[in-house]
C-alpha cells in the first residue's frame, strides 16, 4: 500500500520498524543529515510515555505526523494521553491503515 503510494506520488518512502526505543530515536535523529522531508510515526505504546522519542521529534523541523490505526480516544484511559502528539504537526487516529496514506499526503503537501 505504501509502495503503491510512493509510485503514485513519485516519492521515495522508507519504512522503518523497531521495537527498540533507542533505534527509533536513532532513526529520527538520522533525519538531520539524510534529506528526510517528513516523518510518519506510529509510536505504539511509546506514545504514552516516551519523552525520549518526544524530544527526538521536537528536535527536527520536518513535518511530522503521529498515526494510530485505532482510535486511541475510544480505548483505555491511559491511551488517551499522547506525549508525542504535541511535537507533531498532525495526529491521525482511528482511520485504520488508510491513516498512513492520509499522513503521507499531509507530509508531501507540507514539505512543498
N, CA, C and O atoms as CSV, one atom per row, in Angstrom:
chain,resi,resn,atom,element,x,y,z
A,1,UNK,N,N,0.828,-1.184,0.000
A,1,UNK,CA,C,0.000,0.000,0.000
A,1,UNK,C,C,0.882,1.260,0.000
A,1,UNK,O,O,0.639,2.197,-0.761
A,2,UNK,N,N,1.888,1.267,0.850
A,2,UNK,CA,C,2.772,2.431,0.915
A,2,UNK,C,C,3.674,2.482,-0.315
A,2,UNK,O,O,3.953,3.563,-0.832
A,3,UNK,N,N,4.130,1.327,-0.785
A,3,UNK,CA,C,4.936,1.294,-2.012
A,3,UNK,C,C,4.131,1.824,-3.191
A,3,UNK,O,O,4.664,2.554,-4.027
A,4,UNK,N,N,2.857,1.464,-3.264
A,4,UNK,CA,C,1.988,1.979,-4.327
A,4,UNK,C,C,1.838,3.497,-4.218
A,4,UNK,O,O,1.829,4.196,-5.231
A,5,UNK,N,N,1.720,4.005,-2.989
A,5,UNK,CA,C,1.602,5.449,-2.763
A,5,UNK,C,C,2.887,6.153,-3.213
A,5,UNK,O,O,2.831,7.233,-3.800
A,6,UNK,N,N,4.026,5.548,-2.941
A,6,UNK,CA,C,5.297,6.133,-3.370
A,6,UNK,C,C,5.358,6.230,-4.891
A,6,UNK,O,O,5.753,7.261,-5.435
A,7,UNK,N,N,4.966,5.154,-5.575
A,7,UNK,CA,C,4.955,5.175,-7.044
A,7,UNK,C,C,3.990,6.228,-7.565
A,7,UNK,O,O,4.319,6.987,-8.477
A,8,UNK,N,N,2.800,6.270,-6.983
A,8,UNK,CA,C,1.762,7.214,-7.401
A,8,UNK,C,C,2.226,8.663,-7.266
A,8,UNK,O,O,1.911,9.497,-8.116
A,9,UNK,N,N,2.965,8.964,-6.217
A,9,UNK,CA,C,3.381,10.338,-5.948
A,9,UNK,C,C,4.794,10.649,-6.412
A,9,UNK,O,O,5.235,11.795,-6.328
A,10,UNK,N,N,5.508,9.641,-6.900
A,10,UNK,CA,C,6.883,9.842,-7.315
A,10,UNK,C,C,7.809,10.140,-6.144
A,10,UNK,O,O,8.784,10.880,-6.279
A,11,UNK,N,N,7.495,9.562,-5.006
A,11,UNK,CA,C,8.253,9.817,-3.776
A,11,UNK,C,C,9.094,8.606,-3.387
A,11,UNK,O,O,8.779,7.466,-3.728
A,12,UNK,N,N,10.164,8.892,-2.668
A,12,UNK,CA,C,10.928,7.832,-2.029
A,12,UNK,C,C,10.433,7.747,-0.596
A,12,UNK,O,O,10.569,8.707,0.163
A,13,UNK,N,N,9.865,6.625,-0.220
A,13,UNK,CA,C,9.343,6.447,1.130
A,13,UNK,C,C,10.059,5.268,1.766
A,13,UNK,O,O,10.032,4.151,1.249
A,14,UNK,N,N,10.692,5.534,2.882
A,14,UNK,CA,C,11.383,4.487,3.635
A,14,UNK,C,C,10.482,4.030,4.769
A,14,UNK,O,O,9.945,4.849,5.515
A,15,UNK,N,N,10.320,2.737,4.893
A,15,UNK,CA,C,9.595,2.171,6.035
A,15,UNK,C,C,10.626,1.650,7.026
A,15,UNK,O,O,11.574,0.957,6.657
A,16,UNK,N,N,10.423,1.993,8.275
A,16,UNK,CA,C,11.321,1.580,9.340
A,16,UNK,C,C,10.476,1.120,10.511
A,16,UNK,O,O,9.527,1.801,10.899
A,17,UNK,N,N,10.809,-0.023,11.074
A,17,UNK,CA,C,10.077,-0.547,12.226
A,17,UNK,C,C,11.078,-1.073,13.228
A,17,UNK,O,O,12.039,-1.754,12.871
A,18,UNK,N,N,10.842,-0.747,14.497
A,18,UNK,CA,C,11.661,-1.295,15.558
A,18,UNK,C,C,10.844,-1.360,16.833
A,18,UNK,O,O,9.961,-0.535,17.068
A,19,UNK,N,N,11.146,-2.341,17.641
A,19,UNK,CA,C,10.548,-2.443,18.964
A,19,UNK,C,C,11.471,-1.857,20.023
A,19,UNK,O,O,11.203,-1.974,21.218
A,20,UNK,N,N,12.561,-1.224,19.586
A,20,UNK,CA,C,13.567,-0.703,20.497
A,20,UNK,C,C,13.570,0.822,20.459
A,20,UNK,O,O,13.829,1.429,19.420
A,21,UNK,N,N,13.282,1.418,21.586
A,21,UNK,CA,C,13.167,2.869,21.682
A,21,UNK,C,C,14.410,3.579,21.153
A,21,UNK,O,O,14.290,4.551,20.408
A,22,UNK,N,N,15.576,3.118,21.518
A,22,UNK,CA,C,16.810,3.757,21.063
A,22,UNK,C,C,16.981,3.728,19.559
A,22,UNK,O,O,17.467,4.695,18.972
A,23,UNK,N,N,16.589,2.633,18.925
A,23,UNK,CA,C,16.678,2.546,17.462
A,23,UNK,C,C,15.725,3.540,16.802
A,23,UNK,O,O,16.055,4.131,15.774
A,24,UNK,N,N,14.558,3.724,17.386
A,24,UNK,CA,C,13.598,4.701,16.852
A,24,UNK,C,C,14.181,6.103,16.969
A,24,UNK,O,O,14.097,6.894,16.030
A,25,UNK,N,N,14.762,6.407,18.105
A,25,UNK,CA,C,15.388,7.713,18.312
A,25,UNK,C,C,16.541,7.907,17.335
A,25,UNK,O,O,16.676,8.975,16.739
A,26,UNK,N,N,17.369,6.887,17.169
A,26,UNK,CA,C,18.477,6.976,16.215
A,26,UNK,C,C,17.969,7.281,14.812
A,26,UNK,O,O,18.555,8.104,14.108
A,27,UNK,N,N,16.888,6.629,14.398
A,27,UNK,CA,C,16.354,6.870,13.043
A,27,UNK,C,C,15.799,8.281,12.914
A,27,UNK,O,O,16.001,8.935,11.891
A,28,UNK,N,N,15.110,8.751,13.933
A,28,UNK,CA,C,14.608,10.128,13.897
A,28,UNK,C,C,15.786,11.094,13.778
A,28,UNK,O,O,15.756,12.009,12.956
A,29,UNK,N,N,16.811,10.898,14.585
A,29,UNK,CA,C,17.965,11.800,14.568
A,29,UNK,C,C,18.761,11.704,13.268
A,29,UNK,O,O,19.391,12.678,12.859
A,30,UNK,N,N,18.740,10.561,12.626
A,30,UNK,CA,C,19.411,10.409,11.332
A,30,UNK,C,C,18.814,11.384,10.307
A,30,UNK,O,O,19.489,11.779,9.356
A,31,UNK,N,N,17.569,11.761,10.502
A,31,UNK,CA,C,16.908,12.649,9.544
A,31,UNK,C,C,17.533,14.038,9.500
A,31,UNK,O,O,17.280,14.796,8.564
A,32,UNK,N,N,18.356,14.388,10.509
A,32,UNK,CA,C,19.101,15.651,10.451
A,32,UNK,C,C,19.976,15.718,9.206
A,32,UNK,O,O,20.195,16.797,8.655
A,33,UNK,N,N,20.474,14.567,8.764
A,33,UNK,CA,C,21.558,14.533,7.786
A,33,UNK,C,C,21.214,13.859,6.466
A,33,UNK,O,O,21.961,14.000,5.498
A,34,UNK,N,N,20.120,13.141,6.402
A,34,UNK,CA,C,19.916,12.291,5.226
A,34,UNK,C,C,18.882,12.802,4.231
A,34,UNK,O,O,18.522,12.079,3.302
A,35,UNK,N,N,18.402,14.016,4.401
A,35,UNK,CA,C,17.457,14.575,3.444
A,35,UNK,C,C,16.002,14.202,3.684
A,35,UNK,O,O,15.150,14.470,2.837
A,36,UNK,N,N,15.707,13.594,4.810
A,36,UNK,CA,C,14.315,13.258,5.142
A,36,UNK,C,C,13.465,14.523,5.087
A,36,UNK,O,O,13.829,15.552,5.655
A,37,UNK,N,N,12.335,14.435,4.398
A,37,UNK,CA,C,11.465,15.606,4.240
A,37,UNK,C,C,10.224,15.539,5.109
A,37,UNK,O,O,9.437,16.486,5.133
A,38,UNK,N,N,10.036,14.445,5.818
A,38,UNK,CA,C,8.895,14.324,6.713
A,38,UNK,C,C,8.899,12.970,7.384
A,38,UNK,O,O,9.530,12.026,6.910
A,39,UNK,N,N,8.184,12.885,8.498
A,39,UNK,CA,C,8.124,11.645,9.265
A,39,UNK,C,C,6.676,11.311,9.578
A,39,UNK,O,O,5.912,12.158,10.040
A,40,UNK,N,N,6.319,10.076,9.322
A,40,UNK,CA,C,5.046,9.494,9.765
A,40,UNK,C,C,5.434,8.455,10.802
A,40,UNK,O,O,6.188,7.527,10.509
A,41,UNK,N,N,4.922,8.609,12.007
A,41,UNK,CA,C,5.326,7.712,13.084
A,41,UNK,C,C,4.105,7.166,13.813
A,41,UNK,O,O,3.188,7.903,14.177
A,42,UNK,N,N,4.123,5.854,14.013
A,42,UNK,CA,C,3.170,5.198,14.898
A,42,UNK,C,C,3.985,4.716,16.091
A,42,UNK,O,O,4.578,3.639,16.042
A,43,UNK,N,N,4.019,5.506,17.161
A,43,UNK,CA,C,4.873,5.141,18.283
A,43,UNK,C,C,4.325,4.022,19.154
A,43,UNK,O,O,4.985,3.625,20.115
A,44,UNK,N,N,3.146,3.501,18.854
A,44,UNK,CA,C,2.586,2.425,19.660
A,44,UNK,C,C,2.498,2.830,21.123
A,44,UNK,O,O,2.095,3.951,21.433
A,45,UNK,N,N,2.868,1.935,22.016
A,45,UNK,CA,C,2.793,2.232,23.445
A,45,UNK,C,C,3.738,3.359,23.846
A,45,UNK,O,O,3.507,4.020,24.859
A,46,UNK,N,N,4.801,3.593,23.068
A,46,UNK,CA,C,5.702,4.701,23.377
A,46,UNK,C,C,4.971,6.049,23.338
A,46,UNK,O,O,5.414,7.020,23.953
A,47,UNK,N,N,3.862,6.100,22.619
A,47,UNK,CA,C,3.045,7.310,22.548
A,47,UNK,C,C,2.775,7.886,23.924
A,47,UNK,O,O,2.775,9.103,24.113
A,48,UNK,N,N,2.545,7.007,24.879
A,48,UNK,CA,C,2.015,7.409,26.182
A,48,UNK,C,C,3.086,7.741,27.211
A,48,UNK,O,O,2.778,8.304,28.261
A,49,UNK,N,N,4.345,7.398,26.925
A,49,UNK,CA,C,5.340,7.637,27.963
A,49,UNK,C,C,6.747,7.945,27.466
A,49,UNK,O,O,7.615,8.226,28.293
A,50,UNK,N,N,7.019,7.910,26.186
A,50,UNK,CA,C,8.406,8.078,25.743
A,50,UNK,C,C,8.745,9.553,25.513
A,50,UNK,O,O,8.568,10.102,24.425
A,51,UNK,N,N,9.235,10.157,26.578
A,51,UNK,CA,C,9.711,11.529,26.443
A,51,UNK,C,C,10.989,11.585,25.616
A,51,UNK,O,O,11.315,12.634,25.062
A,52,UNK,N,N,11.710,10.489,25.524
A,52,UNK,CA,C,12.913,10.444,24.695
A,52,UNK,C,C,12.535,10.531,23.212
A,52,UNK,O,O,13.168,11.275,22.462
A,53,UNK,N,N,11.523,9.789,22.782
A,53,UNK,CA,C,11.056,9.895,21.389
A,53,UNK,C,C,10.456,11.271,21.160
A,53,UNK,O,O,10.660,11.869,20.104
A,54,UNK,N,N,9.714,11.782,22.145
A,54,UNK,CA,C,9.146,13.127,22.034
A,54,UNK,C,C,10.254,14.147,21.798
A,54,UNK,O,O,10.139,14.987,20.906
A,55,UNK,N,N,11.324,14.084,22.587
A,55,UNK,CA,C,12.420,15.034,22.447
A,55,UNK,C,C,13.096,14.914,21.084
A,55,UNK,O,O,13.457,15.921,20.476
A,56,UNK,N,N,13.264,13.690,20.608
A,56,UNK,CA,C,13.862,13.500,19.278
A,56,UNK,C,C,12.983,14.125,18.199
A,56,UNK,O,O,13.485,14.799,17.300
A,57,UNK,N,N,11.680,13.903,18.286
A,57,UNK,CA,C,10.757,14.505,17.315
A,57,UNK,C,C,10.774,16.028,17.407
A,57,UNK,O,O,10.748,16.716,16.386
A,58,UNK,N,N,10.819,16.552,18.627
A,58,UNK,CA,C,10.817,18.005,18.817
A,58,UNK,C,C,12.066,18.657,18.243
A,58,UNK,O,O,12.046,19.839,17.900
A,59,UNK,N,N,13.140,17.905,18.135
A,59,UNK,CA,C,14.410,18.481,17.701
A,59,UNK,C,C,14.535,18.629,16.188
A,59,UNK,O,O,15.490,19.233,15.701
A,60,UNK,N,N,13.589,18.088,15.450
A,60,UNK,CA,C,13.674,18.180,13.987
A,60,UNK,C,C,12.565,19.087,13.464
A,60,UNK,O,O,11.516,19.234,14.092
A,61,UNK,N,N,12.811,19.687,12.315
A,61,UNK,CA,C,11.884,20.691,11.796
A,61,UNK,C,C,11.048,20.214,10.614
A,61,UNK,O,O,10.227,20.978,10.107
A,62,UNK,N,N,11.228,18.990,10.166
A,62,UNK,CA,C,10.428,18.489,9.050
A,62,UNK,C,C,8.998,18.227,9.525
A,62,UNK,O,O,8.772,18.078,10.726
A,63,UNK,N,N,8.026,18.168,8.604
A,63,UNK,CA,C,6.659,17.824,9.007
A,63,UNK,C,C,6.628,16.434,9.650
A,63,UNK,O,O,7.296,15.505,9.196
A,64,UNK,N,N,5.840,16.322,10.711
A,64,UNK,CA,C,5.746,15.064,11.467
A,64,UNK,C,C,4.276,14.753,11.728
A,64,UNK,O,O,3.507,15.626,12.130
A,65,UNK,N,N,3.899,13.502,11.494
A,65,UNK,CA,C,2.535,13.054,11.747
A,65,UNK,C,C,2.579,11.832,12.649
A,65,UNK,O,O,3.275,10.857,12.365
A,66,UNK,N,N,1.828,11.898,13.739
A,66,UNK,CA,C,1.642,10.736,14.617
A,66,UNK,C,C,0.396,10.002,14.146
A,66,UNK,O,O,-0.662,10.609,13.979
A,67,UNK,N,N,0.518,8.712,13.934
A,67,UNK,CA,C,-0.585,7.904,13.401
A,67,UNK,C,C,-0.901,6.758,14.348
A,67,UNK,O,O,-0.007,6.141,14.927
A,68,UNK,N,N,-2.193,6.488,14.493
A,68,UNK,CA,C,-2.667,5.326,15.247
A,68,UNK,C,C,-3.759,4.653,14.427
A,68,UNK,O,O,-4.694,5.312,13.973
A,69,UNK,N,N,-3.644,3.360,14.239
A,69,UNK,CA,C,-4.629,2.612,13.459
A,69,UNK,C,C,-5.984,2.654,14.148
A,69,UNK,O,O,-7.010,2.847,13.496
A,70,UNK,N,N,-5.991,2.475,15.456
A,70,UNK,CA,C,-7.247,2.530,16.217
A,70,UNK,C,C,-7.465,3.952,16.739
A,70,UNK,O,O,-6.563,4.789,16.701
A,71,UNK,N,N,-8.667,4.201,17.218
A,71,UNK,CA,C,-8.975,5.488,17.834
A,71,UNK,C,C,-8.559,5.403,19.299
A,71,UNK,O,O,-9.284,4.845,20.122
A,72,UNK,N,N,-7.408,5.950,19.619
A,72,UNK,CA,C,-6.899,5.829,20.981
A,72,UNK,C,C,-7.790,6.526,21.999
A,72,UNK,O,O,-7.746,6.197,23.185
A,73,UNK,N,N,-8.594,7.478,21.558
A,73,UNK,CA,C,-9.519,8.151,22.481
A,73,UNK,C,C,-10.690,7.264,22.883
A,73,UNK,O,O,-11.376,7.542,23.866
A,74,UNK,N,N,-10.914,6.206,22.132
A,74,UNK,CA,C,-12.022,5.292,22.430
A,74,UNK,C,C,-11.555,4.057,23.193
A,74,UNK,O,O,-12.318,3.110,23.383
A,75,UNK,N,N,-10.323,4.072,23.618
A,75,UNK,CA,C,-9.748,2.918,24.315
A,75,UNK,C,C,-9.555,3.227,25.797
A,75,UNK,O,O,-10.230,4.102,26.339
A,76,UNK,N,N,-8.653,2.526,26.447
A,76,UNK,CA,C,-8.430,2.711,27.877
A,76,UNK,C,C,-7.980,4.148,28.166
A,76,UNK,O,O,-7.440,4.830,27.295
A,77,UNK,N,N,-8.211,4.586,29.396
A,77,UNK,CA,C,-7.884,5.962,29.789
A,77,UNK,C,C,-6.427,6.319,29.517
A,77,UNK,O,O,-6.140,7.402,29.007
A,78,UNK,N,N,-5.503,5.417,29.855
A,78,UNK,CA,C,-4.085,5.761,29.689
A,78,UNK,C,C,-3.711,5.963,28.234
A,78,UNK,O,O,-2.731,6.647,27.940
A,79,UNK,N,N,-4.478,5.379,27.312
A,79,UNK,CA,C,-4.170,5.527,25.882
A,79,UNK,C,C,-4.611,6.877,25.329
A,79,UNK,O,O,-4.226,7.240,24.217
A,80,UNK,N,N,-5.393,7.611,26.068
A,80,UNK,CA,C,-5.885,8.906,25.601
A,80,UNK,C,C,-4.826,9.994,25.723
A,80,UNK,O,O,-4.995,11.088,25.184
A,81,UNK,N,N,-3.741,9.703,26.423
A,81,UNK,CA,C,-2.670,10.683,26.618
A,81,UNK,C,C,-1.522,10.362,25.666
A,81,UNK,O,O,-0.987,9.254,25.661
A,82,UNK,N,N,-1.160,11.353,24.865
A,82,UNK,CA,C,-0.008,11.203,23.979
A,82,UNK,C,C,1.023,12.255,24.354
A,82,UNK,O,O,0.736,13.452,24.342
A,83,UNK,N,N,2.213,11.802,24.683
A,83,UNK,CA,C,3.288,12.755,24.961
A,83,UNK,C,C,3.985,13.182,23.673
A,83,UNK,O,O,4.715,14.173,23.660
A,84,UNK,N,N,3.765,12.443,22.599
A,84,UNK,CA,C,4.435,12.754,21.337
A,84,UNK,C,C,3.607,13.661,20.425
A,84,UNK,O,O,4.178,14.410,19.632
A,85,UNK,N,N,2.297,13.611,20.516
A,85,UNK,CA,C,1.448,14.418,19.627
A,85,UNK,C,C,1.731,15.917,19.693
A,85,UNK,O,O,1.710,16.569,18.649
A,86,UNK,N,N,1.994,16.497,20.865
A,86,UNK,CA,C,2.217,17.944,20.902
A,86,UNK,C,C,3.414,18.438,20.084
A,86,UNK,O,O,3.481,19.623,19.759
A,87,UNK,N,N,4.351,17.562,19.747
A,87,UNK,CA,C,5.503,17.983,18.948
A,87,UNK,C,C,5.365,17.547,17.490
A,87,UNK,O,O,6.295,17.703,16.699
A,88,UNK,N,N,4.202,17.002,17.141
A,88,UNK,CA,C,3.904,16.645,15.756
A,88,UNK,C,C,2.966,17.694,15.165
A,88,UNK,O,O,2.298,18.429,15.893
A,89,UNK,N,N,2.927,17.751,13.849
A,89,UNK,CA,C,2.069,18.711,13.164
A,89,UNK,C,C,0.632,18.227,13.053
A,89,UNK,O,O,-0.289,19.025,12.878
A,90,UNK,N,N,0.448,16.917,13.156
A,90,UNK,CA,C,-0.888,16.330,12.990
A,90,UNK,C,C,-0.906,14.993,13.704
A,90,UNK,O,O,0.098,14.282,13.745
A,91,UNK,N,N,-2.070,14.657,14.270
A,91,UNK,CA,C,-2.280,13.318,14.836
A,91,UNK,C,C,-3.470,12.717,14.097
A,91,UNK,O,O,-4.526,13.342,13.992
A,92,UNK,N,N,-3.296,11.517,13.595
A,92,UNK,CA,C,-4.361,10.800,12.909
A,92,UNK,C,C,-4.645,9.548,13.708
A,92,UNK,O,O,-3.725,8.807,14.053
A,93,UNK,N,N,-5.914,9.305,14.006
A,93,UNK,CA,C,-6.278,8.117,14.793
A,93,UNK,C,C,-7.608,7.576,14.318
A,93,UNK,O,O,-8.517,8.322,13.955
A,94,UNK,N,N,-7.695,6.256,14.329
A,94,UNK,CA,C,-8.953,5.602,14.013
A,94,UNK,C,C,-9.299,5.486,12.547
A,94,UNK,O,O,-10.450,5.202,12.218
A,95,UNK,N,N,-8.355,5.692,11.659
A,95,UNK,CA,C,-8.625,5.564,10.225
A,95,UNK,C,C,-8.140,4.232,9.670
A,95,UNK,O,O,-8.155,4.017,8.458
A,96,UNK,N,N,-7.711,3.343,10.551
A,96,UNK,CA,C,-7.160,2.078,10.078
A,96,UNK,C,C,-5.882,2.332,9.306
A,96,UNK,O,O,-5.207,3.342,9.506
A,97,UNK,N,N,-5.556,1.399,8.419
A,97,UNK,CA,C,-4.324,1.536,7.634
A,97,UNK,C,C,-4.368,2.729,6.690
A,97,UNK,O,O,-3.322,3.257,6.313
A,98,UNK,N,N,-5.571,3.161,6.303
A,98,UNK,CA,C,-5.703,4.329,5.427
A,98,UNK,C,C,-5.122,5.580,6.071
A,98,UNK,O,O,-4.771,6.531,5.372
A,99,UNK,N,N,-5.020,5.589,7.384
A,99,UNK,CA,C,-4.417,6.725,8.074
A,99,UNK,C,C,-2.988,6.969,7.635
A,99,UNK,O,O,-2.539,8.115,7.597
A,100,UNK,N,N,-2.266,5.907,7.302
A,100,UNK,CA,C,-0.896,6.079,6.820
A,100,UNK,C,C,-0.884,6.859,5.504
A,100,UNK,O,O,-0.027,7.720,5.302
A,101,UNK,N,N,-1.824,6.563,4.616
A,101,UNK,CA,C,-1.887,7.273,3.337
A,101,UNK,C,C,-2.262,8.730,3.555
A,101,UNK,O,O,-1.712,9.616,2.901
A,102,UNK,N,N,-3.187,8.986,4.459
A,102,UNK,CA,C,-3.572,10.348,4.825
A,102,UNK,C,C,-2.344,11.095,5.358
A,102,UNK,O,O,-2.110,12.247,4.993
A,103,UNK,N,N,-1.572,10.447,6.209
A,103,UNK,CA,C,-0.374,11.060,6.779
A,103,UNK,C,C,0.654,11.365,5.700
A,103,UNK,O,O,1.270,12.431,5.720
A,104,UNK,N,N,0.848,10.452,4.765
A,104,UNK,CA,C,1.791,10.686,3.671
A,104,UNK,C,C,1.344,11.885,2.843
A,104,UNK,O,O,2.164,12.732,2.485
A,105,UNK,N,N,0.059,11.964,2.538
A,105,UNK,CA,C,-0.451,13.130,1.798
A,105,UNK,C,C,-0.156,14.429,2.540
A,105,UNK,O,O,0.254,15.418,1.932
A,106,UNK,N,N,-0.366,14.422,3.854
A,106,UNK,CA,C,-0.079,15.601,4.648
A,106,UNK,C,C,1.400,15.980,4.566
A,106,UNK,O,O,1.734,17.140,4.321
A,107,UNK,N,N,2.271,15.016,4.768
A,107,UNK,CA,C,3.713,15.289,4.730
A,107,UNK,C,C,4.133,15.803,3.363
A,107,UNK,O,O,4.902,16.760,3.269
A,108,UNK,N,N,3.638,15.179,2.307
A,108,UNK,CA,C,4.012,15.633,0.961
A,108,UNK,C,C,3.528,17.042,0.688
A,108,UNK,O,O,4.229,17.830,0.053
A,109,UNK,N,N,2.333,17.365,1.162
A,109,UNK,CA,C,1.808,18.722,0.995
A,109,UNK,C,C,2.553,19.736,1.837
A,109,UNK,O,O,2.791,20.860,1.395
A,110,UNK,N,N,2.917,19.352,3.030
A,110,UNK,CA,C,3.583,20.263,3.960
A,110,UNK,C,C,5.043,20.500,3.597
A,110,UNK,O,O,5.613,21.534,3.945
A,111,UNK,N,N,5.641,19.551,2.903
A,111,UNK,CA,C,7.077,19.677,2.616
A,111,UNK,C,C,7.345,20.439,1.316
A,111,UNK,O,O,8.500,20.632,0.936
A,112,UNK,N,N,6.300,20.862,0.648
A,112,UNK,CA,C,6.485,21.617,-0.608
A,112,UNK,C,C,6.783,23.070,-0.336
A,112,UNK,O,O,6.965,23.848,-1.273
